[in-house]
Amino acid sequence: MNQLPRVSHNPAASRFEALVAGELCVCAYRRTGATLLMTHTEVPRALEGRGIAAALVQAALDWARAEGLKVRPLCSYVASYMRRHAETQDLIDR
């Protein structure tokens, strides 16, 4: 079974990131006021299918919740993730 990577928040780069097998995986955002614009999630093709993107997005959403932010999922992966996880629906900036 694959172990999920350690995800860290890099506020200076406005992203959540994980280093897996020497490759950088990221979930990027822009913060505008009380809204987190989730703009891009990227996992190298060789690492796809391991749950890395989901771990990155979940870390970002957990942080948004802790900060009291609403989320605008501009990234198609984030939008899809939030549709699949009903517990994140209250975070969506409508």
Buried (B, 14 or more C-beta within 10 A) or exposed (E): EEEBBEBEBEEEEBBBBBEBEEBEBBBBBBEEEEBBBBBBBBBEEEBEEBBBBBBBBBBBBBBBBEEEBBBBBBBEBBBBBBEEBEEBEEBEBE
